[in-house]
C-alpha cells in the first residue's frame, strides 16, 4: 500500500465544501454536551504504517498525538496513533492531513481481498443521524452516492494491516449503534444531554471495543496475505 500516493491525491472532488457547513468535519460540534471527553478537539486515528509516512512528510502543525497498541493475538499487536486536532479545517499544511480527513465523510467497508463492499461514516458521531437528508455534512445530504463512487474508483488496494483496521472499525461501529439506538436529529435538548451522557460512559468504559473477533479476522487475513503484524 503506497501511503504517499494516498497523501498526494484527492480521493474525491469537493472543493470548498466546508463553507457550506461551518467546517462540520473539522470541529467538535457536539463537544458542548461532553463532561469528560475533550470538548474542543476531533480525534484522528492513524495505523502505524500511515503514521510513519505522515511524520516523514512533516505532519500537521499544532496537533498532539498519543500512541496505542492492541494485542490481537499473543505477541502480535496493532499499533496506532490518535491525533488530537483543534485546527478547525485550517490544517497546515493541508496536503498532510491524515487519511481519515481526506476520506471524510465516509470510511470503506472491505472484504479480505480489499474489495469495497459498502461504507460506514468516518466519525462515530455521524452514525446517529436518522437519515442522509438530516446529516450536517452537505456531502452526505446531497452528494453521497457520487462521493462513494469516486472513492471506490480512486482508492488504491489496501494493505492487510489497513484491511484489518477497517474490519475492526466496522465492528466497533456496529457495537456503538446497537448500544445507543437513538437518532441525534430527532432528540430535543433534554434528551440530547441524556444521550451524550450515555455516549460518554460507553466510550470511557471501552465497551464498543470489546467482544470483537480480532483473532478470527487476523488469522483469516494471515492465511490470505501472510504475516502483517
TISE-325743 format. One record per residue (C-alpha): residue in one letter; x, y, z. Coordinates in steps of 0.02 Angstrom, whole numbers, plus 32768, in hexadecimal, padded with zeros to 4 digits. Layout:
<rs>
aXYZ...
</rs>
This chain:
<rs>
x800080008000x804B80A47FC9x801E8124804Ex807B81AD7FF1x800881907F5Dx7F7181A47FCFx7FB68244801Bx7FE0828A7F6Ex7F3482757F21x7E8282A97F45x7E0F82147F5Bx7D78827A7F25x7D52832A7EEAx7CF983A27F61x7D5784497F5Ex7D1D84C57FE1x7C9B8450802Ax7CC5848D80DBx7C7C853880B1x7BCE84EA80AAx7BCE84A2815Bx7C44850981C6x7CCB848581BBx7C6083FC8209x7CE0837381E6x7D6D83D3823Cx7D13840E82D9x7CCB83B68370x7C1983F48357x7BD8838B83E8x7C6483B48461x7BF5842884C6x7B99838E8506x7C3683378544x7C66833385FCx7CFC82BF85F1x7D3082AE853Bx7D8F833A84E4x7D1583C584BAx7D7C841C8436x7DE683A483D0x7DC0831D8351x7E198274835Ex7E74823382C3x7EB0817C82C6x7F458146825Dx7F8D80968257x804980908269x8070807881B0x801081178185x805A8174821Ax810C815381DCx80E481A68135x80838232818Ax811A825C81F8x8198824F8169x813182CF8109x81398344819Ex808E832581E7x801583B28210x804284428283x7FF784538331x7FB483A2833Dx7FD1833783D8x7FDF827A83CBx7FDF81DD8435x8018812D840Bx7FAF80938433x7FC27FD98417x7F407F4E8416x7F787E9A842Fx7F1D7E3C83A6x7F667D9183CDx7FF87D64843Fx808D7DD58417x80367E1F837Ex7FFE7ED4838Dx7FA07F538326x7FF57FF88349x7F9F809C8322x7FA98154834Bx7F1C81C58380x7F338279834Ax7ED6830383A7x7EAD838F832Ex7E67843C8355x7E93848E82B0x7DDD849D8275x7E0A847781C1x7EA084EC81B7x7F1F845F81BEx7FCE8494818Dx7FFF84508114x7F57841880D3x7FA983978063x7FE5833680FDx7F39831B8148x7F2182648178x7EC481E18115x7E2981ED8182x7E1C82A78158x7E38828B809Ex7DB082068096x7D2F82588109x7C9882498111x7CAA819180E8x7D1780FD8117x7D14806480A7x7CDA7FBA80DEx7D487F37808Cx7D587E7C8078x7DF77E178092x7E317E3C7FDFx7E237EFA7FF1x7D817F047F8Ex7D0D7F8F7FC9x7C667F427FFDx7C157FDD8047x7C36807680B1x7C2F80AD8166x7C358160819Fx7CE6819281CEx7CB181E28272x7C5F818A8304x7BE7821C831Dx7BA78214826Ax7B5B8168827Fx7ACF81B082EAx7A7482148264x79CA81CF8232x79F181DB8178x7A63822F80FAx79F282C780DEx79FF82F98195x7ABC82E6819Cx7B1E838681C1x7BA08360813Bx7B5F83A28093x7BC0831D8035x7B5B8295808Cx7AB782F2807Ax7ACB831C7FC2x7B5882BD7F6Fx7B72821B7FCDx7B6581A57F39x7BDD820B7ECFx7C5D82187F5Bx7C57815D7F7Cx7C6981357EC2x7D0281A57EB4x7D5481597F4Ex7D3480AB7F0Ax7D8A80D97E66x7E1C81377EB3x7E4A80D57F4Fx7EE380667F30x7EE87FB27F6Ax7EF97FB08027x7F7F7F5A808Cx7F4E7EC580FBx7F6B7F308196x7EF57FB68156x7E747F328127x7E827EEF81D7x7E6C7F9D8223x7DD37FC181B7x7D827F1C81E8x7D9D7F4582A0x7D557FF38283x7CBC7FA38231x7C9A7F3882CAx7CB47FCB8341x7C33803082DFx7BB57FA382EDx7BD57F9383A8x7BBC804D83C5x7B1D8055835Ex7AD17FBD83B3x7AF78006845Fx7AAE80B18436x7A2180A183B8x79E8815783C4x79F081D88337x7A3F82808361x79D682E882EAx793382A98339x796182D383EDx79348371844Bx79B683CB84B5x798D836A8554x799982C284FEx7A3B82F484A7x7A8B83118550x7A5282658589x7A8E821684E7x7B3C826284F1x7B4E823185A8x7B2E817D8571x7BA5819184DDx7C3181D0854Ex7C19813F85C6x7C1A80C58534x7CBD810884F1x7D13811B8599x7CEE806785C8x7D2F802B8520x7C997FB98504x7C907FD28446x7D437F918438x7D207EF08494x7CDB7E4B8452x7D267E6983A6x7D637DD08349x7E137E138330x7E647D66832Fx7DED7D2382ABx7E0A7DB9823Ax7EC77DB28256x7EDA7CFA822Bx7E6C7D068191x7ED17D998150x7F757D42817Bx7F3D7CA8811Bx7F1C7D128081x7FA67D94808Cx802E7D5280FFx80687DA081A1x803F7E5981ABx804F7E898263
</rs>
